[in-house]
Amino acid sequence: MMRGTEKIAWAVRKPGGETVIEAFPFVSITKKKPALGIPVVRGVVGLFESMKWGYRALSRSADIAMEEAEAAPPSSEEERSTSKPKKASLKDQIYMGLTFVIAFAISISLFMYAPMWIANRVPYVKDTPMLFNLMAGAVRIVLLLLYMMMISLWSETRRLFEYHGAEHKAIHAYEDGKALTIDNIEPYTTVHARCGTSFLVLVAVCGILMSSVIDTLHIQYIGEYANLFHRFGLRLIFIPLLAGVSYEALKLSAKYQKSAIVNFIIQPGLWVQKITTRKPDKSQIEVAIKALEAAV
């Protein structure tokens, strides 16, 4: 999946070998409504837009891969579409909605509540905002890394990570002004400063700092938390703000990544990308090229 300035496109290799390419007009709502394009706010909006299109691309790729064997073959190797995405049935929409809600609930429980619960069980930690959030943040990062490493052992996920690496390689070549050929793209690294994986690492780090400030202000001006759920609920309220601040940090780091200090700061995100990206083969790079060409 690739996102250009005016289009979003994806390319999917079907089991038979042919590639389905679909491209759709896309202009971020932050461009249409200036009030949504201000710093921090644009990050929140962009996050929801990325989640929406990312989930749609994964669902569509699964549909393409599972098409009936007796379906009519495409007239050529590639199929292109610039129309609006096909509207899912009510049943499919309900199913996708429930799937998203369940996945979101599991993610919040595992990566937000569980680290806070663990930190809250340690004496002398729960009553000190900085210590509490440092420990909860450390546990959160460890859980995230373990989760990524575990799913990377699954062959299907590993293949997905290979396509992820192909996307990054193709984008590097495009940004360097190189012709989009396999030979030009292969030498590039699979990691990229603006990757969503780096965004997750920034969210974890920014979360430690922001949560410490929130806890300190709450204890000083409102009082102690009634219980862990009270503390957890306040975290949920500030998730959009955390996403917006992390987005601005990612955007800033990408702009000044040649700076030694910034390069040092973004290294953890690049290291984690070694898990979420893998070296792609030539056929995967070819699919990435087709998606990028359709998007730009």
C-alpha positions as CSV (number, residue, x, y, z in Angstrom):
1,M,0.0,0.0,0.0
2,M,1.3,3.4,-1.0
3,R,0.0,6.9,-0.3
4,G,0.7,9.8,-2.6
5,T,-0.2,13.4,-2.5
6,E,-3.5,12.9,-4.3
7,K,-4.0,9.1,-4.4
8,I,-3.8,6.0,-2.3
9,A,-3.0,2.7,-4.1
10,W,-2.3,-0.9,-3.3
11,A,-1.0,-3.8,-5.4
12,V,-1.9,-7.4,-4.5
13,R,-0.2,-10.4,-6.0
14,K,-2.9,-13.1,-6.5
15,P,-2.1,-16.8,-5.9
16,G,-2.0,-17.3,-9.7
17,G,0.7,-14.7,-10.1
18,E,-1.2,-11.8,-11.6
19,T,-1.2,-8.5,-9.8
20,V,-4.3,-6.5,-9.0
21,I,-3.7,-2.8,-8.7
22,E,-6.3,-0.4,-7.3
23,A,-5.9,3.4,-6.9
24,F,-8.3,5.8,-5.3
25,P,-8.4,9.6,-5.2
26,F,-7.4,10.8,-1.7
27,V,-7.1,14.2,-0.2
28,S,-6.7,14.4,3.6
29,I,-9.5,16.2,5.4
30,T,-6.7,18.4,6.9
31,K,-6.3,19.9,3.5
32,K,-10.1,20.6,3.1
33,K,-10.6,22.0,6.6
34,P,-7.6,24.2,7.7
35,A,-8.7,24.0,11.4
36,L,-7.8,20.3,11.3
37,G,-4.4,21.0,9.8
38,I,-2.9,22.7,12.8
39,P,0.0,20.9,14.6
40,V,-1.0,18.1,17.0
41,V,-4.6,18.1,15.7
42,R,-3.4,17.0,12.2
43,G,-1.6,14.1,13.8
44,V,-4.8,12.8,15.4
45,V,-6.7,13.1,12.1
46,G,-3.9,11.6,10.2
47,L,-3.7,8.6,12.5
48,F,-7.4,7.8,12.1
49,E,-7.1,8.2,8.3
50,S,-4.2,5.9,8.2
51,M,-5.9,3.3,10.4
52,K,-9.0,3.5,8.2
53,W,-7.2,3.0,4.9
54,G,-4.8,0.5,6.3
55,Y,-7.6,-1.7,7.6
56,R,-9.4,-1.3,4.2
57,A,-6.2,-2.4,2.3
58,L,-5.7,-5.5,4.5
59,S,-9.4,-6.5,4.1
60,R,-9.3,-5.9,0.3
61,S,-6.1,-7.9,-0.1
62,A,-7.6,-10.8,1.8
63,D,-10.7,-10.7,-0.4
64,I,-8.5,-10.7,-3.6
65,A,-6.4,-13.6,-2.3
66,M,-9.5,-15.7,-1.5
67,E,-11.4,-15.0,-4.7
68,E,-13.2,-18.0,-6.2
69,A,-11.0,-20.1,-8.4
70,E,-13.6,-20.2,-11.1
71,A,-13.9,-16.4,-11.2
72,A,-13.4,-14.8,-14.6
73,P,-9.6,-14.1,-15.2
74,P,-8.5,-10.5,-15.6
75,S,-8.2,-9.2,-19.2
76,S,-4.5,-8.5,-18.5
77,E,-1.9,-9.1,-15.8
78,E,-2.9,-5.9,-14.1
79,E,-6.3,-4.5,-13.2
80,R,-6.5,-0.8,-12.4
81,S,-9.4,1.1,-10.7
82,T,-9.6,4.8,-9.9
83,S,-13.2,4.6,-8.7
84,K,-14.4,4.8,-5.1
85,P,-13.7,1.7,-3.0
86,K,-16.4,-0.9,-3.3
87,K,-18.9,-0.5,-0.5
88,A,-19.1,-3.5,1.9
89,S,-22.4,-5.1,2.7
90,L,-24.1,-4.3,6.0
91,K,-23.1,-7.7,7.3
92,D,-19.4,-7.1,6.4
93,Q,-19.5,-3.7,7.9
94,I,-20.8,-5.0,11.2
95,Y,-18.2,-7.8,11.2
96,M,-15.4,-5.4,10.5
97,G,-16.7,-3.0,13.2
98,L,-16.8,-5.8,15.8
99,T,-13.4,-7.1,14.8
100,F,-11.9,-3.6,15.2
101,V,-13.6,-3.0,18.6
102,I,-12.4,-6.4,19.9
103,A,-8.8,-5.8,18.6
104,F,-8.8,-2.3,20.1
105,A,-10.0,-3.6,23.5
106,I,-7.3,-6.3,23.5
107,S,-4.6,-3.8,22.6
108,I,-5.6,-1.3,25.2
109,S,-5.8,-4.1,27.9
110,L,-2.4,-5.6,26.9
111,F,-0.4,-2.5,26.1
112,M,-1.9,0.1,28.4
113,Y,-3.7,-1.4,31.4
114,A,-1.4,-4.4,32.0
115,P,1.8,-2.3,32.3
116,M,0.0,0.1,34.7
117,W,-1.3,-2.8,36.8
118,I,2.2,-4.3,37.1
119,A,3.7,-0.9,38.1
120,N,1.0,-0.4,40.6
121,R,1.9,-3.6,42.3
122,V,5.5,-2.5,43.1
123,P,6.0,-0.7,46.5
124,Y,7.3,2.9,46.4
125,V,6.7,3.0,42.6
126,K,3.0,3.7,42.4
127,D,3.1,6.8,44.5
128,T,5.9,8.5,42.5
129,P,4.7,9.7,39.1
130,M,8.0,9.5,37.3
131,L,8.9,6.0,38.7
132,F,5.4,4.7,38.0
133,N,5.4,5.9,34.4
134,L,9.0,4.8,33.7
135,M,8.2,1.3,34.9
136,A,4.9,1.1,33.1
137,G,6.5,2.5,29.9
138,A,9.4,0.0,30.2
139,V,6.9,-2.9,30.6
140,R,4.9,-1.6,27.7
141,I,7.9,-1.5,25.4
142,V,9.0,-5.0,26.4
143,L,5.4,-6.4,25.8
144,L,5.4,-4.6,22.4
145,L,8.7,-6.1,21.4
146,L,7.7,-9.6,22.5
147,Y,4.5,-9.3,20.6
148,M,6.2,-8.3,17.4
149,M,8.9,-11.0,17.7
150,M,6.2,-13.7,18.4
151,I,4.0,-12.8,15.4
152,S,7.1,-12.5,13.2
153,L,7.6,-16.3,13.7
154,W,4.3,-16.9,11.8
155,S,5.0,-17.4,8.1
156,E,2.2,-15.2,6.9
157,T,3.2,-12.3,9.1
158,R,6.8,-12.8,8.1
159,R,5.8,-12.5,4.4
160,L,3.8,-9.3,5.3
161,F,7.0,-7.9,6.9
162,E,8.9,-8.7,3.7
163,Y,6.4,-6.6,1.7
164,H,6.8,-3.9,4.4
165,G,10.5,-3.9,3.6
166,A,9.8,-3.7,-0.1
167,E,7.7,-0.6,0.5
168,H,10.5,1.1,2.3
169,K,13.1,0.2,-0.3
170,A,10.9,1.5,-3.1
171,I,10.2,4.8,-1.2
172,H,13.9,5.3,-0.6
173,A,14.6,5.0,-4.3
174,Y,11.8,7.3,-5.2
175,E,12.9,10.0,-2.7
176,D,16.4,9.8,-4.1
177,G,15.0,10.4,-7.6
178,K,16.0,7.0,-8.9
179,A,14.1,5.1,-11.6
180,L,11.8,2.6,-10.0
181,T,13.5,-0.6,-11.1
182,I,14.3,-3.7,-9.1
183,D,18.1,-3.2,-9.6
184,N,17.9,0.4,-8.3
185,I,15.7,-0.5,-5.3
186,E,17.4,-3.7,-4.0
187,P,20.4,-2.0,-2.4
188,Y,18.4,0.3,-0.2
189,T,17.7,-0.5,3.5
190,T,14.4,-1.8,4.7
191,V,14.1,0.8,7.5
192,H,12.6,4.3,7.1
193,A,12.4,7.2,9.5
194,R,8.7,7.9,8.9
195,C,7.6,4.3,9.4
196,G,4.6,3.5,11.6
197,T,6.9,1.2,13.7
198,S,9.0,4.3,14.6
199,F,5.7,6.1,15.4
200,L,4.8,3.3,17.9
201,V,8.2,3.7,19.7
202,L,7.7,7.5,19.9
203,V,4.2,7.0,21.3
204,A,5.7,4.8,24.0
205,V,8.5,7.3,24.9
206,C,6.2,10.4,24.7
207,G,3.6,8.4,26.8
208,I,6.1,8.2,29.6
209,L,6.8,11.9,29.6
210,M,3.2,13.0,29.1
211,S,1.8,10.6,31.7
212,S,4.3,11.8,34.3
213,V,3.3,15.4,33.7
214,I,-0.4,14.5,33.9
215,D,0.1,12.5,37.1
216,T,2.1,15.3,38.8
217,L,-0.5,17.9,37.9
218,H,-3.4,15.7,39.0
219,I,-1.8,14.9,42.4
220,Q,-0.8,18.5,43.0
221,Y,-4.0,20.3,42.0
222,I,-6.8,17.6,42.3
223,G,-5.4,15.0,44.6
224,E,-4.4,11.3,44.7
225,Y,-6.1,8.9,42.3
226,A,-9.0,7.0,43.8
227,N,-7.8,3.8,42.2
228,L,-6.0,2.3,39.2
229,F,-9.1,2.5,37.0
230,H,-9.3,6.2,37.7
231,R,-5.6,6.6,36.6
232,F,-6.2,4.4,33.5
233,G,-9.4,6.3,32.5
234,L,-7.4,9.5,32.5
235,R,-4.9,7.9,30.2
236,L,-7.6,6.9,27.7
237,I,-8.9,10.5,27.6
238,F,-5.5,11.8,26.6
239,I,-4.8,9.2,23.9
240,P,-5.6,11.6,21.0
241,L,-3.3,14.2,22.4
242,L,-0.5,11.6,22.8
243,A,-1.0,10.5,19.2
244,G,-0.9,14.1,18.0
245,V,2.3,15.0,19.9
246,S,4.0,11.8,18.8
247,Y,3.1,12.5,15.2
248,E,4.7,16.0,15.4
249,A,7.8,14.3,17.0
250,L,8.0,11.8,14.1
251,K,7.5,14.6,11.5
252,L,10.3,16.7,13.1
253,S,12.7,13.7,13.4
254,A,12.2,12.9,9.7
255,K,12.9,16.5,8.7
256,Y,16.1,16.7,10.8
257,Q,17.3,13.1,10.7
258,K,20.7,14.1,9.4
259,S,21.3,15.8,12.7
260,A,23.5,13.7,15.0
261,I,21.3,14.3,18.0
262,V,18.1,13.5,16.1
263,N,19.6,10.5,14.5
264,F,20.6,9.2,18.0
265,I,17.0,9.8,19.2
266,I,15.3,7.9,16.3
267,Q,17.7,4.9,16.5
268,P,15.4,2.8,18.8
269,G,12.6,3.1,16.2
270,L,14.9,2.0,13.4
271,W,16.1,-0.9,15.5
272,V,12.6,-2.1,16.1
273,Q,12.0,-1.9,12.3
274,K,14.5,-4.8,12.1
275,I,11.6,-6.9,13.5
276,T,8.7,-5.4,11.4
277,T,10.6,-5.4,8.1
278,R,12.4,-8.2,6.3
279,K,14.5,-8.4,3.1
280,P,12.0,-8.8,0.2
281,D,12.5,-10.9,-2.9
282,K,12.3,-9.5,-6.4
283,S,8.7,-10.3,-6.9
284,Q,7.8,-8.4,-3.7
285,I,9.8,-5.4,-4.8
286,E,8.0,-5.6,-8.2
287,V,4.6,-5.4,-6.4
288,A,5.8,-2.4,-4.3
289,I,6.9,-0.6,-7.5
290,K,3.5,-1.1,-9.1
291,A,1.8,0.3,-6.0
292,L,4.1,3.3,-5.8
293,E,3.7,4.1,-9.5
294,A,-0.1,3.9,-9.1
295,A,0.0,6.3,-6.1
296,V,2.2,9.0,-7.7
